[in-house]
Amino acid sequence: MRVLQVEDDEPTAQVVAQTLISKGFSCDTAHLGEEAIDLATQNRYDLILLDIMLPDIDGYEVLRRIRDADIHTPVIIQSALIGGDDEGKSEHLGVMDRLIKPFNGHDLRDSVAAILERAGSKELGHTFEDRRTGKVARRQHKRVKTLKSGQIIYKNSNCVSDCLVVNMSSGGAALKIPEKLEVPETFLLKLQNGPLFRCHVCWRHANKVGVMFVQPQSSSRHS
């Protein structure tokens, strides 16, 4: 299986490429939109991983021009900035899934496996053995896209602010925060009636922040 990754952030591109290669996939990487269009029109790919924020043209323009060239390769959007308008554009252009940054290797493998299954590929991708039946089965995508209430805890637990969890995976989350709140680089996130996570901010945009979960914390500890 051959994958085209379109990602301008070099560390992210390296991690994604290594994850795919470890699963036996071939991965080409483009750091610019125009480069991605050239590769997609000159080669046959089974899947495209497409970032939205690129240095020259945005990912949606890349996708529009690929579709105009009558190329219908399945596409997974991988971006930190995905809202209601973006989802409408994605559906119109035939995007099959979205990975919200930050995501981990399990999120990536599950998404790729799900796309292969929907596309009718015989490649198994990320699989596991069902202990109930003893048969090899596909692992289902486990990212949660529903809204959740949460609290940001910082300054030695003396400050607590409500927030909204917009997207969440096992490795991190995208949070919508109060407009005047200055979120520190590290803090604790407490989900409503749920666990406590130590978070590190990896991106910011308007009143949204993306965080990586450093390690789960006991709900009784706020330090």
C-alpha positions in Angstrom: 0.0 0.0 0.0 1.4 3.4 -1.0 0.5 6.5 1.0 1.1 10.2 0.2 1.5 12.4 3.2 1.2 16.1 2.8 2.7 17.8 6.0 4.9 20.8 6.3 5.9 20.1 10.0 9.0 18.0 9.7 8.8 16.2 13.2 5.2 15.3 12.6 5.9 14.1 9.1 8.8 11.9 10.3 6.6 10.3 13.1 3.7 9.6 10.7 6.1 8.1 8.0 7.8 5.9 10.6 4.4 4.7 11.9 3.2 3.8 8.4 6.5 2.1 7.4 6.5 0.0 10.5 3.2 -1.4 9.3 4.6 -2.3 5.9 3.3 0.7 4.0 5.3 2.8 1.6 5.1 6.6 2.4 6.0 9.6 0.2 6.0 13.0 1.9 5.3 16.4 0.4 5.9 19.6 2.4 4.1 21.9 -0.1 0.7 21.9 -1.7 2.0 22.3 -5.2 4.5 19.4 -4.6 1.6 17.3 -3.4 -0.5 17.9 -6.5 2.4 17.0 -8.7 3.0 13.7 -6.8 -0.7 12.8 -6.7 -1.2 13.4 -10.4 2.0 11.5 -11.5 1.8 8.5 -9.2 -0.9 6.1 -8.0 -1.5 6.2 -4.2 -3.9 4.1 -2.1 -4.4 6.9 0.5 -3.6 10.6 1.0 -2.9 12.1 4.5 -3.5 15.8 4.0 -2.7 18.8 6.3 -4.8 21.9 5.8 -2.3 24.7 6.9 0.5 24.5 4.2 3.1 27.2 3.4 2.0 27.8 -0.2 -1.7 26.8 -0.7 -4.2 25.3 1.7 -5.1 21.6 1.8 -8.6 22.2 0.5 -7.1 23.8 -2.7 -4.8 20.8 -3.0 -7.8 18.5 -2.7 -9.9 20.5 -5.2 -7.2 20.3 -7.8 -6.6 16.6 -7.3 -10.3 15.9 -7.6 -10.5 18.1 -10.8 -7.8 15.9 -12.2 -10.2 13.0 -11.8 -8.2 11.4 -9.0 -10.5 9.8 -6.3 -7.9 8.5 -3.9 -9.3 8.2 -0.3 -8.2 11.2 1.8 -7.7 11.6 5.6 -7.4 15.2 6.8 -4.8 15.6 9.6 -5.0 19.1 11.1 -5.3 21.1 14.3 -7.9 23.4 12.8 -11.2 21.7 11.9 -14.5 23.3 12.5 -18.0 23.2 11.2 -17.1 24.9 7.9 -14.2 22.6 7.4 -16.3 19.5 7.9 -18.7 20.8 5.1 -15.8 21.3 2.7 -14.4 17.9 3.6 -17.7 16.1 2.8 -18.1 18.0 -0.5 -14.6 16.9 -1.5 -14.9 13.3 -0.4 -12.8 13.3 2.7 -13.2 9.9 4.4 -11.9 10.7 7.9 -10.2 13.5 10.0 -7.4 13.2 12.5 -7.3 16.1 15.0 -3.8 17.1 16.0 -2.3 15.9 18.4 -2.9 12.3 17.5 -0.9 9.2 18.3 0.1 6.1 16.4 -2.9 4.1 17.5 -5.3 6.9 16.1 -3.4 6.9 12.8 -3.4 3.1 12.4 -7.1 2.8 13.3 -8.1 5.5 10.9 -6.0 4.0 8.1 -7.5 0.5 8.8 -11.0 1.9 8.7 -10.4 3.7 5.4 -9.0 0.5 3.8 -12.0 -1.4 5.0 -14.5 1.2 3.6 -12.5 1.3 0.3 -12.7 -2.5 0.0 -8.9 -3.0 0.3 -7.6 -6.5 1.2 -4.8 -4.9 3.2 -5.6 -5.6 6.9 -3.6 -2.7 8.3 -4.0 -2.6 12.1 -5.6 -5.7 13.3 -6.1 -7.7 16.5 -7.3 -11.1 17.6 -10.8 -11.3 19.0 -10.5 -13.5 22.1 -14.1 -14.4 21.9 -13.9 -15.9 18.4 -10.2 -16.5 17.9 -10.4 -14.7 14.6 -8.4 -11.8 13.3 -10.6 -8.6 13.2 -10.2 -4.9 12.4 -9.7 -2.6 15.3 -12.4 0.1 15.2 -11.5 3.8 15.3 -11.7 4.9 18.9 -11.5 8.7 18.6 -14.3 10.6 20.4 -15.8 13.5 18.5 -18.6 14.4 20.9 -18.5 17.5 23.0 -17.5 17.0 26.7 -17.4 19.4 29.6 -14.1 19.8 31.4 -12.2 22.0 33.8 -8.7 23.5 33.4 -6.8 23.4 36.8 -3.6 25.4 37.2 -1.6 27.5 39.6 -1.3 24.8 42.2 -5.0 24.1 42.0 -5.9 27.6 43.1 -7.4 28.4 39.7 -10.1 26.4 37.9 -11.8 27.4 34.7 -14.5 25.6 32.7 -13.7 24.5 29.2 -15.3 22.4 26.4 -13.5 19.3 24.9 -14.2 19.7 21.2 -12.2 16.6 20.0 -10.4 13.9 22.0 -8.2 10.9 21.4 -6.1 8.7 23.7 -3.1 11.0 23.1 -4.6 14.5 23.5 -7.5 16.8 22.9 -8.7 20.1 21.4 -10.2 22.4 23.9 -12.4 25.5 23.6 -11.6 27.9 26.4 -13.0 31.2 27.8 -11.7 34.0 25.6 -9.9 35.9 28.3 -8.3 32.9 29.9 -4.5 32.7 29.5 -3.8 29.0 29.4 -0.3 28.0 30.7 1.9 25.6 28.9 1.1 22.8 31.3 -2.0 22.2 33.4 -4.4 19.6 34.5 -7.6 18.8 32.6 -10.5 17.3 34.7 -13.3 15.7 32.6 -16.8 15.9 34.0 -17.4 12.7 36.0 -14.2 11.4 34.5 -10.4 11.2 34.9 -7.7 13.9 35.4 -5.0 14.4 32.7 -1.8 16.3 32.9 -1.7 18.4 29.6 1.0 20.1 27.6 -0.1 22.7 25.0 1.1 22.0 21.5 -0.9 24.5 19.5 -3.1 27.6 20.0 -5.7 29.3 17.7 -8.1 32.0 18.8 -10.0 30.5 21.8 -8.9 26.9 21.1 -5.9 25.0 22.2 -4.5 21.6 21.4 -3.0 19.6 24.2 -1.0 16.4 24.5 -1.7 14.1 27.4 1.6 13.7 29.3 0.3 11.1 31.7 -3.1 10.3 33.4 -3.4 11.5 37.0 -5.3 10.2 39.9 -8.5 12.2 40.4 -7.4 12.9 44.0 -4.2 14.7 43.0 -4.3 18.3 41.8 -0.6 19.1 41.6 
